């Protein structure tokens, strides 16, 4: 493995092999990398005779239907499992719908966390996870890469369907190989090639994930681009949940506008924000082109992510317009200090 944390890979192997009834979780607003990690690992465990259940707090976009999501559940039973496996998240509060009000369950169950993000700053009121076994490699651009590398001892279990979901996870979290850089690029390309050699269906990923936009989605993207503003190399725009619903598209599809914005050559940083339906809170997605560290910028607001792609949320008690203005000014200040 590429990280010191992975010196503990034997306990992980033993934990997975000894467990018979396993629950695998993806984070809130589940994405392609979380799904690739969940099903890439879980289907290998199923081949070993394990009973595996899959849970995400919300159902993903229909663009991922091609990988087979019939066994994915959005309601968790808090039942008896030999092992809970969390992928693509640093802590169970990243699946708030399951965790909030049931903290004691997740703090006492046997748990494995497999993640590629830097550790979250634990809130003052959060209890540490005393029973968890954490495997983290923050140098990895995709969590599906970690699953692929960690399960190398089971390589004969990877069939074309498993190779495809892992390849899908790599493609989505790397921004189709745009977010990685330096050694990350070498590593992600090598893993992608190995998965293609294992008969990952590249064309299925291209047609279902990368080239699957409906005319309604394209029209929605146009609305976001029409709201585009620029300030000191920052390009930013916004949308609301109500706008997404009126366009009859999945909420996760709105983020595609950010990929379009990132193609503007004059920009150094791109920000898309969504006002949460309950009000008083906004989620910001940041994308970079290698000049500024999005992860460090978002961390000032309690966020997480990677060098070229990160997320954060802010709470506000004044107007949304003023909150955004203050956020952009703070980002500009942080960008100035990063030189």
C-alpha positions in Angstrom: 0.0 0.0 0.0 1.0 3.6 -0.5 0.3 4.9 3.0 1.6 4.0 6.5 -1.9 3.5 7.7 -2.2 0.5 5.4 0.4 -1.4 7.5 -2.7 -2.6 9.3 -4.1 -4.3 6.2 -3.9 -7.8 7.8 -6.5 -6.9 10.6 -8.7 -5.5 7.8 -8.4 -8.7 5.8 -9.2 -10.8 8.9 -12.1 -8.6 9.9 -13.7 -9.0 6.5 -13.0 -12.7 6.2 -14.2 -13.6 9.7 -17.5 -11.7 9.5 -20.5 -13.5 8.0 -23.2 -10.8 8.1 -22.0 -7.5 6.9 -23.6 -4.1 6.4 -21.9 -1.7 3.9 -22.8 2.0 3.9 -22.4 4.9 1.5 -22.5 8.6 2.6 -25.3 11.1 2.3 -25.9 12.3 -1.3 -24.2 9.1 -2.5 -22.0 9.4 -5.6 -20.3 7.1 -8.1 -17.2 6.5 -6.0 -19.2 5.5 -2.9 -21.3 3.2 -5.0 -18.2 1.7 -6.7 -16.6 1.2 -3.3 -19.7 -0.4 -1.8 -20.5 -2.8 -4.6 -16.9 -3.4 -5.6 -16.2 -4.7 -2.1 -19.6 -6.2 -1.3 -19.9 -8.3 -4.4 -16.5 -9.8 -3.7 -17.6 -10.6 -0.2 -20.8 -12.2 -1.5 -18.6 -14.5 -3.7 -16.9 -15.6 -0.5 -20.3 -16.7 0.9 -21.0 -13.6 3.1 -24.4 -12.1 3.7 -24.0 -8.5 2.6 -26.5 -5.7 2.8 -26.1 -2.3 1.2 -27.4 1.0 2.7 -27.3 4.7 1.6 -29.5 7.4 3.2 -30.8 8.5 -0.2 -31.2 6.7 -3.5 -28.7 7.7 -6.2 -29.3 9.1 -9.6 -30.8 6.8 -12.3 -27.5 7.1 -14.2 -26.1 4.4 -11.9 -28.9 2.0 -12.5 -26.8 0.1 -15.0 -24.6 -1.4 -12.2 -27.6 -3.1 -10.6 -28.9 -1.4 -7.5 -31.8 -3.8 -6.7 -30.3 -4.7 -3.3 -29.6 -1.1 -2.3 -31.7 0.0 0.7 -32.3 3.5 2.0 -33.8 2.4 5.4 -31.4 1.0 7.9 -32.7 -1.5 10.5 -30.0 -1.1 13.2 -29.9 -4.8 13.5 -27.3 -7.3 14.5 -24.4 -7.4 12.1 -21.0 -9.0 12.6 -19.4 -5.9 10.9 -20.4 -2.5 9.7 -18.3 -1.2 6.8 -18.3 2.5 5.9 -16.7 3.5 2.6 -15.7 6.9 1.2 -16.4 8.8 4.5 -14.3 9.5 7.6 -17.1 9.2 10.2 -20.7 7.9 10.3 -22.0 11.5 10.8 -21.4 11.8 7.0 -24.7 9.7 6.8 -26.6 12.0 9.1 -30.0 10.4 8.5 -28.7 7.1 10.0 -26.4 8.5 12.6 -28.3 11.3 14.3 -30.2 9.9 17.3 -28.5 6.5 17.0 -24.9 7.5 17.9 -24.6 4.8 20.5 -25.3 2.1 17.9 -22.4 3.2 15.7 -20.1 3.8 18.7 -20.5 0.2 20.0 -20.7 -2.0 16.9 -17.7 -3.5 15.2 -16.9 -1.2 12.3 -14.4 -0.7 9.5 -13.9 2.7 7.9 -12.2 2.7 4.4 -11.7 6.3 3.3 -9.5 8.5 1.1 -10.2 11.9 2.8 -8.1 13.6 5.4 -9.7 13.0 8.9 -12.6 15.2 9.7 -12.3 17.6 12.6 -14.6 15.8 15.1 -17.2 18.1 16.6 -16.9 18.8 20.3 -20.1 16.8 21.0 -19.0 13.7 19.0 -17.9 10.6 20.8 -14.8 8.9 19.4 -15.3 5.6 17.6 -13.8 3.2 20.0 -14.6 0.0 18.0 -13.7 1.2 14.5 -10.8 0.0 12.4 -9.8 2.9 10.2 -7.9 2.5 6.9 -7.2 5.8 5.2 -5.1 6.8 2.2 -5.6 10.5 1.5 -3.1 10.3 -1.3 -5.6 8.3 -3.3 -7.9 10.2 -5.7 -10.7 7.7 -5.5 -11.9 5.4 -2.7 -12.7 2.7 -5.3 -8.9 2.6 -6.0 -8.4 1.7 -2.3 -10.9 -1.1 -2.5 -9.3 -2.4 -5.6 -5.8 -2.4 -4.1 -6.9 -3.7 -0.7 -8.6 -6.7 -2.2 -5.7 -7.6 -4.4 -5.4 -10.9 -2.4 -8.9 -11.8 -3.7 -8.1 -10.7 -7.3 -9.6 -14.0 -8.7 -13.0 -12.8 -7.4 -13.1 -9.8 -9.6 -15.4 -10.5 -12.6 -16.2 -7.9 -15.3 -19.2 -6.6 -13.3 -17.1 -5.9 -10.2 -14.3 -4.4 -12.4 -16.8 -2.1 -14.0 -18.2 -0.7 -10.8 -14.7 -0.1 -9.5 -13.7 1.6 -12.7 -16.9 3.7 -12.5 -15.9 4.9 -9.1 -12.4 5.9 -10.3 -13.8 7.7 -13.3 -16.4 9.7 -11.3 -14.2 10.8 -8.4 -11.3 11.7 -10.6 -13.6 13.9 -12.8 -12.8 11.5 -15.7 -9.1 11.8 -14.8 -9.1 15.6 -14.5 -8.8 16.1 -10.7 -5.7 14.0 -10.2 -2.1 15.3 -10.5 1.5 14.2 -10.0 1.9 10.7 -8.5 -1.9 10.5 -8.2 -2.1 10.5 -12.0 0.3 7.6 -12.3 -1.5 5.6 -9.7 -5.0 6.2 -10.9 -4.1 5.4 -14.5 -2.3 2.2 -13.5 -5.4 1.0 -11.5 -7.7 2.0 -14.3 -5.7 0.0 -16.8 -5.6 -3.0 -14.5 -9.4 -2.9 -14.2 -9.7 -2.7 -18.0 -7.5 -5.7 -18.2 -10.0 -7.4 -15.9 -12.7 -6.6 -18.5 -14.2 -3.5 -16.9 -16.9 -2.2 -19.4 -15.5 1.2 -20.2 -18.2 1.9 -22.8 -21.0 1.3 -20.3 -19.5 3.8 -17.9 -19.1 6.4 -20.7 -22.6 6.0 -22.0 -24.4 5.8 -18.6 -22.3 8.2 -16.5 -20.4 10.6 -18.8 -22.8 10.9 -21.7 -26.2 10.5 -20.2 -27.6 14.0 -20.0 -31.3 14.5 -20.8 -32.5 17.6 -22.6 -34.1 18.8 -19.3 -30.7 18.5 -17.6 -29.0 20.5 -20.3 -31.6 23.2 -20.1 -31.1 23.3 -16.3 -27.3 23.7 -16.8 -28.1 26.6 -19.0 -30.0 28.3 -16.2 -27.0 27.9 -13.8 -24.6 29.2 -16.4 -26.9 32.2 -17.0 -26.4 33.0 -13.2 -22.6 32.8 -13.5 -20.6 35.5 -11.9 -16.8 36.2 -11.8 -14.6 37.8 -9.2 -10.8 37.7 -9.0 -10.5 34.5 -10.9 -13.4 32.9 -9.1 -16.4 31.8 -11.2 -19.5 31.0 -9.2 -23.1 30.2 -9.6 -26.1 28.8 -7.6 -29.3 26.8 -7.6 -32.0 25.8 -5.3 -33.7 22.4 -4.6 -37.0 23.9 -5.9 -35.3 24.7 -9.2 -34.0 21.2 -9.5 -37.4 19.7 -8.7 -39.2 21.9 -11.2 -36.7 20.8 -13.9 -37.6 17.1 -13.1 -34.0 16.0 -12.6 -32.3 14.2 -9.8 -30.7 16.6 -7.3 -27.3 15.0 -7.9 -27.4 16.0 -11.5 -27.2 19.7 -10.7 -23.5 19.3 -9.9 -22.8 18.6 -13.6 -22.9 22.3 -14.1 -19.7 22.6 -12.1 -17.9 20.4 -14.7 -19.1 22.8 -17.4 -17.9 25.8 -15.4 -14.4 24.2 -14.9 -13.9 24.4 -18.7 -13.6 28.2 -18.5 -9.9 28.7 -19.2 -9.8 32.1 -17.4 -10.8 30.7 -14.1 -8.7 29.5 -11.2 -11.5 28.4 -8.8 -15.1 27.4 -9.5 -17.8 27.4 -6.9 -21.4 26.1 -7.1 -23.7 26.4 -4.1 -27.1 25.0 -3.2 -29.3 26.6 -0.6 -30.7 23.9 1.6 -34.5 23.5 1.7 -34.7 24.1 5.5 -33.1 27.5 5.0 -30.3 29.0 7.0 -27.7 26.8 5.5 -25.9 26.4 2.1 -23.6 23.7 0.6 -20.7 24.9 -1.5 -18.8 22.7 -4.0 -15.4 23.9 -5.0 -13.3 22.9 -8.0 -9.8 24.0 -8.9 -7.3 23.8 -11.8 -4.2 23.1 -9.7 -3.4 26.6 -8.5 -5.3 26.6 -5.2 -5.9 23.8 -2.7 -9.7 23.3 -2.6 -9.4 21.0 0.4 -7.6 23.7 2.5 -10.0 26.4 1.4 -13.0 24.3 2.4 -11.4 23.2 5.7 -11.8 26.8 6.9 -15.5 26.2 6.9 -15.4 22.7 8.3 -15.4 21.1 4.9 -13.5 18.2 3.3 -12.3 16.9 0.0 -9.2 16.9 -2.2 -6.8 19.3 -3.8 -8.9 20.0 -6.9 -12.3 19.1 -5.5 -13.9 19.8 -2.1 -17.1 20.6 -0.3 -18.3 22.6 2.7 -21.4 24.0 4.3 -22.1 27.3 6.1 -25.0 28.3 8.4 -26.2 31.8 8.3 -28.8 33.9 10.2 -28.8 36.9 7.8 -29.8 37.0 4.1 -28.5 34.3 1.8 -27.2 37.0 -0.6 -25.0 38.6 2.2 -23.9 35.1 3.4 -22.6 34.3 -0.1 -20.9 37.6 -0.5 -19.1 37.1 2.8 -18.1 33.6 1.8 -16.7 34.7 -1.5 -14.7 37.5 0.2 -13.3 35.0 2.7 -12.3 32.7 -0.1 -10.6 35.6 -1.9 -8.7 36.4 1.3 -7.6 32.8 1.7 -6.5 32.6 -1.9 -4.4 35.7 -1.5 -2.7 34.2 1.6 -2.0 30.9 -0.3 0.6 32.5 -2.6 
